[in-house]
């Protein structure tokens, strides 16, 4: 008997972003998409006011909730992360298929002896997703279409488990949209008073085909099991990993590095057979009485060179200290990408070589310092604090970075610091600064260039205007100051190196 589990994620785009960015978890959030110069809300977080709904404009949504945060929708990233989550669900079953935009189908037939009966299995999957911070609706049915309809439109207590003999009775009260019909067909059925699948099944099939076409019969047969539904199962990929156990606990870095060298030989051979290169390595060091020590090494570009990978692992373990010693070492490839042959041009290949050197530098810094080391890419924004974004690929950063139109300081404060300034003429609010006081230290300015006026972004709540000045004090230090036009308050925003 077939048993298919459908995992529906009703707030998938919101949950995906909130899981990555903790600061988004404590305020109402919507996702927007620009359509005909209008910002349209496409997704709303569950803790937003009920009056904020998808389909309305951002201005209307802000009228209902003034402190609403908004981010641009990214369907491509949602799909990539949905596939990653589907591969994570392979720990429960090897057969997993995607049902975009926010559902996953898992074949759970024959897993009773391993993971328990269907209700127990569904509760285990729901608990695992809850620990990931994801809201999920689960249903198990003999067909994928029925499981999807029950998970999305079911009103019973979740998870829902339906057997073969209960299938028709379970899907009968569901709305016709649970069959996955075209929206126009659903509207036409509603106009005829056919609002549930049970009422739809009472209509003769010949009349349905004559009025709505053969697709509606195909959807009905797939839901009831009369016709098979073709699911595109994701190919299973065996994990690339290696592990070495020591006879006794050791705290010798030389012994650990020898173990890493042997494991890298095994891992690089597996990567070569698949034509892949490692993008992320996870190192696990186990001891007898303490929690495992885990370190993650992220690479800017795919690689399977043992010497380069060993060098990064040495940087990651150079400050390793344990009280009980290490009893086992494990190395896992948590992310990989296709690795092709690269050949620099005979003439003009210097940018590629420089980019590779910068990538290796960033990898070594990350191995030692962690994720504080990032590439900064300039983006188009007149607000200085939003004119860059962090990237992991140095080549893309160098290739796409636009040249700044005006001078900007290399050291930009994360939050502008309030300072006191004296301007001339003293009775005007548009004067040029001659000195400012920061942290009880007075800086007398000898050269001042400006102002450079930067307007605020009223649509994001930052509507105040700034006047920036490039100022040099009598000690030769250069500062980037700005005055808020509306309030007259002065701030220090950057320091020129």
Secondary structure, DSSP 8 states (H G I E B T S, - for coil): ---EEEEE-TTHHHHHHHHH-GGGGGS-EEEEEEETTEEEEEEE-TTS-TT--TTSBHHHHHHH-TT-EEEE--HHHHHHHHHHHHHHGGGT-S-EEEETTTEEEEE-TT-HHHH-SHHHHHHHHHHHHHHTT---EEEEESSHHHHHHHHHH--SSSSEE--GGGHHHHHHTSBGGGGT--HHHHHHHHHTT--BHHHHHTS-HHHHHHHH-THHHHHHHHHHTSS-----B-------EEEEEEEEEE--HHHHHHHHHHHHHHHHHHHHHHTEEEEEEEEEEE-SSS--EEEEEEEEEEE--HHHHHHHHHHHHTT---SS-EEEEEEEEEEEEE-------TTT-HHHHHHHHHHHHHHHHHHHH-TT--EEEE-S-SSGGGSEEEES-HHHHHHH----SS---SEEEEEEEEEEEEEESTT-TT-EEEEEEETTEEEEEEEEEEEEEE--BGGGTB---EEEEEEEETTS-EEEEEEETTT--EEEEEEE-
